[in-house]
Amino acid sequence: MRDYYEILGVPRNSDQDTIKKAYRKLAMQFHPDKNPGNKEAEDKFKEAASAYEILSNPQKRAQYDTYGHSAFSRGSGGAGGFQGFNDINDIFESFGDIFNDFFGGQQQYRSRGRSGGSTKGSDLRYLMEVSLEEVLTGTEKEISFETEDSCQSCTGTGADPKHGVDTCRTCHGRGQVIRAQGFFQLATTCPDCRGTGQIIKKKCTDCQGKGRVASRRKLKVKIPAGVDTGTRLRVAGEGEGGYAGGSRGDLYVEVRISEHDIFEREGSHLYAETYISYTQALLGAEIEVKTLEGQHTLKVPAGTESGTQLQVPKAGLPSLRSSNRGNIFYIIKIEIPKKLKPEEEEKLREIAEIRGETTAKKKKGIFS
């Protein structure tokens, strides 16, 4: 944490007037209304306010000069856990009179922008597991989930239909008010209607004035062929119900591809290991392998080495962006028997002799 004197840019022996002027300069420079959307300026505005909060108070300043930041840590016995300002509204609450001195004028409430009324519901996210076979063909699945909907009895207003609602007199139905401080303005949620712009006379008995009711929804979602893990499918208008009669949000279905017992996926291509005998590797063979659509006869050339990849073109997966299909690559693994039959060993020794290769001597039995 930075030194408070360093933050305000003043020496440690500065008087209160100097500290106040330094804070005024920083507050003017980094004020949120002069730097809209600037997170760095907002952080510096809060940092300066935190420094001024301590150094403008003689008792807190004395503790800070003696113990530093530890004087305000929890359990220190000092000022008791001061951690600075996290909310700009708290700064205006604490230094309202100071801002009036800085910028002139008095704080007042004025209506600004309507935040109440009908509002679209929130978007929802649903995780769906899909198999490789379903990726190949596409599918349709029924899903079920808990959500909140607008109360049908009160159309989301939270008010008893017989009594209705009144327009909030503080914000005149706009849901927001402004605290004006000179040429600066800070919009806040109306404290009386809490941003709805309306005052409920009597609560709806079905939703207890919330305007929302819990519900369980079921719907069918079409999964196109070629989806991959991370694919997000937008289902318009199937999210959370709107507020005060507003439209539903959207539902986003996020796909996860389940692990397959044979294949591994890489884009639209599939990979699988398949085992052959050493004689098949030497002489070549035709073997049966599995695809997502059934059996396939794979030709293994004579002299195939372990690790060779043999492919079946266009037997892989489709792509979301084109009609082309990937391939299946079969990685050849050669099985070497740990024990040979006597006649096998004899034939192999003959082959080794023909090739002029030396081999381990044949083990003799105890009765030889």
C-alpha positions in Angstrom: 0.0 0.0 0.0 1.4 3.4 -1.0 2.3 6.1 1.6 -0.6 8.5 2.1 1.7 11.6 2.0 3.2 10.3 -1.3 -0.4 9.8 -2.7 -1.3 13.4 -2.0 2.2 14.6 -3.0 2.8 16.6 0.2 5.7 16.5 2.8 5.1 14.9 6.1 5.1 18.2 8.0 2.4 19.7 5.9 -0.4 21.7 7.6 -4.1 20.9 7.2 -4.7 23.6 4.6 -1.9 22.2 2.4 -3.3 18.7 2.7 -6.8 19.9 1.8 -5.5 21.8 -1.3 -3.5 18.8 -2.4 -6.6 16.6 -2.1 -8.7 19.2 -4.0 -6.3 19.1 -6.9 -6.3 15.3 -7.1 -10.1 15.1 -6.7 -10.6 17.6 -9.5 -8.1 15.7 -11.8 -9.5 12.2 -11.2 -13.2 12.9 -10.6 -15.4 10.2 -12.2 -17.5 12.8 -14.1 -14.4 14.2 -15.7 -13.1 10.7 -16.5 -16.1 8.6 -17.5 -15.3 4.9 -17.9 -11.7 5.4 -16.8 -11.0 2.7 -14.2 -7.5 3.9 -13.5 -8.8 7.4 -12.8 -11.5 6.0 -10.5 -8.9 4.0 -8.6 -6.8 7.1 -8.1 -9.9 9.1 -7.0 -10.6 6.5 -4.3 -6.9 6.3 -3.3 -6.7 10.0 -2.8 -9.9 10.0 -0.7 -8.5 7.2 1.5 -5.3 9.2 2.1 -7.3 12.4 2.9 -9.6 10.5 5.2 -6.6 9.7 7.5 -4.5 12.8 7.1 -7.3 15.2 7.5 -8.1 13.8 11.0 -5.5 14.9 13.6 -5.9 11.7 15.7 -5.8 9.3 12.8 -2.8 11.2 11.3 -0.9 10.9 14.6 -1.5 7.2 14.6 -0.5 6.9 11.0 2.7 8.9 11.6 3.6 6.5 14.5 2.5 3.1 13.2 1.9 3.6 9.5 -0.8 1.5 7.8 -0.6 -1.1 10.5 -2.4 1.4 12.8 -5.6 0.8 10.9 -5.3 -3.0 10.3 -7.9 -5.2 12.0 -7.0 -6.1 15.6 -4.3 -3.5 15.8 -6.0 -1.5 18.6 -5.8 1.6 16.4 -8.5 3.2 14.3 -9.9 -0.2 13.7 -9.7 -1.8 10.2 -9.9 1.2 7.9 -9.3 -0.3 4.4 -10.0 2.7 2.2 -12.9 3.5 0.0 -14.4 0.9 -2.4 -17.5 2.8 -3.4 -17.5 6.3 -4.8 -20.8 7.0 -3.2 -19.1 6.5 0.2 -16.7 9.2 -0.7 -19.4 11.7 -1.4 -21.2 10.6 1.8 -18.1 11.3 3.8 -16.9 14.4 2.2 -20.1 16.0 1.0 -19.4 19.3 2.7 -15.9 19.3 1.5 -17.0 18.9 -2.1 -19.4 21.8 -1.6 -16.4 23.9 -0.5 -14.4 22.7 -3.5 -16.9 23.1 -6.2 -19.6 25.4 -4.8 -23.3 24.9 -4.7 -25.4 22.6 -2.6 -26.3 18.9 -3.1 -29.7 18.4 -4.6 -31.7 15.6 -6.1 -32.8 15.7 -9.7 -34.3 13.1 -11.9 -32.1 11.5 -14.5 -32.7 8.7 -17.0 -35.3 6.0 -16.4 -34.0 2.8 -15.0 -37.4 1.5 -13.9 -40.2 0.1 -16.1 -40.0 -3.0 -18.3 -36.6 -4.6 -18.4 -35.4 -7.6 -20.4 -34.7 -10.7 -18.3 -31.2 -12.0 -17.7 -29.5 -14.5 -20.1 -29.0 -18.0 -18.9 -26.2 -20.5 -19.5 -26.7 -24.3 -19.7 -23.9 -26.9 -20.0 -24.8 -29.8 -22.3 -22.7 -33.0 -22.9 -22.7 -34.4 -26.4 -21.2 -37.6 -27.7 -19.0 -37.9 -30.8 -21.7 -39.9 -32.5 -24.1 -37.0 -31.9 -21.5 -34.6 -33.2 -21.4 -36.6 -36.4 -25.1 -36.5 -37.1 -26.4 -33.6 -35.0 -29.2 -34.2 -32.5 -32.1 -32.7 -30.6 -32.1 -32.9 -26.8 -34.7 -32.0 -24.2 -33.3 -29.9 -21.3 -34.8 -28.9 -18.0 -33.7 -26.1 -15.7 -34.8 -23.8 -12.8 -35.3 -20.1 -13.5 -37.3 -17.1 -12.5 -40.2 -15.8 -14.5 -42.3 -12.6 -14.4 -45.3 -13.1 -12.1 -48.4 -13.6 -14.3 -50.8 -12.3 -11.7 -49.2 -8.8 -11.4 -47.3 -8.9 -14.8 -44.1 -8.4 -12.9 -44.9 -5.2 -11.1 -45.1 -6.8 -7.6 -48.3 -4.9 -6.9 -51.8 -6.3 -6.2 -53.7 -6.0 -9.6 -56.6 -4.4 -7.8 -54.6 -1.6 -6.2 -51.9 -1.0 -8.9 -48.9 1.3 -8.4 -48.2 5.0 -8.0 -45.4 6.9 -9.8 -42.5 7.7 -7.4 -42.6 11.3 -6.4 -38.9 11.5 -5.7 -37.7 10.5 -9.1 -41.0 11.1 -11.0 -40.9 7.6 -12.4 -37.4 7.7 -13.8 -35.8 5.4 -11.2 -32.6 7.5 -10.8 -31.7 10.8 -9.2 -28.7 13.0 -9.5 -26.6 14.5 -6.7 -25.4 17.8 -8.2 -22.1 19.3 -6.8 -21.2 22.3 -8.8 -20.4 21.3 -12.3 -20.2 17.6 -11.3 -23.2 15.3 -11.3 -23.5 11.8 -9.7 -26.4 9.6 -10.7 -27.7 7.2 -8.1 -30.6 4.8 -7.8 -33.7 6.5 -6.3 -33.7 5.7 -2.6 -37.5 5.6 -2.4 -38.5 3.3 -5.3 -35.1 1.5 -5.5 -34.9 2.2 -9.2 -38.3 0.9 -10.3 -39.9 4.4 -10.7 -43.0 3.1 -9.0 -44.4 2.8 -5.4 -46.4 -0.3 -4.6 -49.6 0.3 -2.7 -50.2 -3.4 -1.8 -48.0 -6.4 -2.6 -49.1 -9.1 -5.0 -50.0 -12.2 -2.9 -48.6 -14.6 -5.5 -45.1 -13.2 -5.6 -45.1 -11.3 -2.3 -44.3 -8.1 -4.1 -41.1 -9.4 -5.8 -42.7 -9.5 -9.3 -40.9 -12.8 -9.8 -41.8 -16.4 -9.3 -39.6 -19.6 -9.5 -40.4 -21.9 -12.3 -39.0 -25.1 -13.9 -38.8 -25.0 -17.7 -38.4 -27.7 -20.3 -37.6 -27.2 -24.0 -35.9 -29.0 -26.9 -32.6 -27.8 -28.2 -31.3 -28.6 -31.6 -27.5 -29.4 -31.7 -26.1 -29.1 -35.2 -23.5 -31.5 -36.5 -19.9 -30.5 -36.1 -20.1 -28.8 -32.7 -17.0 -28.9 -30.4 -16.3 -28.3 -26.8 -16.9 -24.6 -26.1 -19.4 -24.1 -28.9 -22.2 -21.8 -27.6 -25.6 -22.0 -29.1 -28.0 -19.1 -28.6 -31.6 -19.9 -28.1 -33.4 -16.5 -28.4 -36.1 -15.6 -25.9 -35.6 -18.7 -23.7 -33.7 -17.2 -20.8 -35.0 -15.6 -17.6 -38.3 -13.9 -17.6 -38.4 -10.1 -18.0 -39.1 -7.6 -15.3 -42.4 -5.7 -15.2 -43.6 -7.2 -18.4 -40.2 -7.1 -20.2 -39.1 -9.7 -22.7 -37.2 -12.8 -21.8 -33.5 -13.0 -21.9 -31.7 -15.5 -24.1 -30.5 -19.0 -23.3 -26.9 -20.0 -24.2 -26.2 -23.7 -24.4 -22.5 -24.4 -24.0 -21.4 -27.7 -25.5 -19.0 -30.2 -23.8 -17.9 -33.3 -25.9 -17.9 -36.4 -23.7 -14.8 -38.7 -23.7 -15.0 -41.5 -26.3 -13.7 -45.0 -25.5 -11.9 -45.3 -28.9 -11.4 -42.0 -30.5 -9.6 -38.8 -29.7 -10.7 -35.6 -31.5 -8.6 -33.0 -33.1 -10.8 -30.5 -35.0 -12.7 -32.5 -37.5 -10.1 -35.4 -37.5 -10.3 -38.5 -35.2 -7.4 -40.6 -33.9 -7.4 -44.1 -32.6 -4.8 -46.8 -31.8 -5.1 -50.2 -33.4 -3.0 -53.3 -32.8 -1.7 -55.8 -35.3 0.6 -58.8 -35.0 4.3 -58.8 -36.0 3.5 -61.1 -38.9 0.8 -58.8 -40.2 3.2 -55.9 -40.0 5.8 -57.9 -41.9 3.5 -59.4 -44.6 0.7 -56.8 -44.7 -2.9 -57.5 -43.9 -6.5 -56.4 -44.1 -8.0 -55.7 -40.6 -11.4 -54.6 -39.4 -11.5 -51.3 -37.5 -14.3 -49.4 -35.9 -15.6 -46.0 -37.2 -18.4 -43.9 -35.8 -20.7 -45.5 -38.4 -19.7 -49.1 -38.1 -16.9 -51.5 -39.3 -14.4 -50.6 -41.9 -11.7 -52.8 -43.7 -8.3 -51.2 -43.3 -5.4 -52.2 -45.6 -2.0 -52.5 -43.8 0.9 -52.5 -46.2 3.7 -55.0 -45.8 6.6 -53.7 -43.7 4.5 -51.3 -41.6 6.3 -50.0 -38.6 4.8 -49.3 -35.2 3.6 -45.7 -35.0 2.6 -45.5 -38.6 -0.7 -43.6 -39.2 -3.1 -45.1 -41.7 -6.1 -43.0 -42.6 -9.6 -43.5 -43.7 -10.5 -40.4 -45.7 -13.7 -38.5 -44.9 -14.7 -40.8 -42.1 -14.2 -38.2 -39.4 -16.4 -35.4 -38.2 -18.2 -32.6 -40.2 -17.4 -28.9 -39.6 -19.8 -26.3 -38.4 -18.6 -24.0 -41.2 -18.4 -26.3 -44.2 -19.8 -29.6 -45.5 -16.4 -31.3 -45.5 -15.6 -34.1 -43.2 -12.3 -34.9 -41.5 -10.4 -38.2 -41.6 -9.8 -41.0 -39.2 -6.2 -41.8 -38.5 -5.4 -45.2 -37.1 -2.0 -45.3 -35.2 -0.5 -48.8 -35.7 0.8 -50.6 -32.7 2.6 -53.9 -33.2 2.1 -56.7 -30.7 5.2 -58.8 -30.0 4.4 -62.1 -28.3 6.3 -62.8 -25.1 6.2 -66.5 -25.7 6.4 -68.4 -28.9 5.2 -71.9 -29.8 8.0 -74.3 -30.6 7.2 -74.4 -34.3 7.0 -70.6 -34.4 10.4 -70.3 -32.8 11.9 -72.9 -35.2 10.6 -71.0 -38.3 11.9 -67.7 -37.0 15.3 -69.1 -36.4 15.4 -70.4 -40.0 14.4 -66.9 -41.2 17.1 -65.3 -39.0 19.7 -67.8 -40.5 18.6 -66.9 -44.0 19.0 -63.2 -43.2 22.4 -63.8 -41.7 21.3 -62.5 -38.3 22.5 -63.8 -34.9 20.0 -64.6 -32.3 20.0 -65.8 -28.7 20.7 -69.5 -28.3 17.8 -71.8 -27.9 17.3 -72.7 -24.3 17.8 -76.4 -23.5 15.5 -78.4 -21.3 16.9 -80.2 -18.2 16.5 -83.6 -19.9 18.3 -82.6 -23.2 
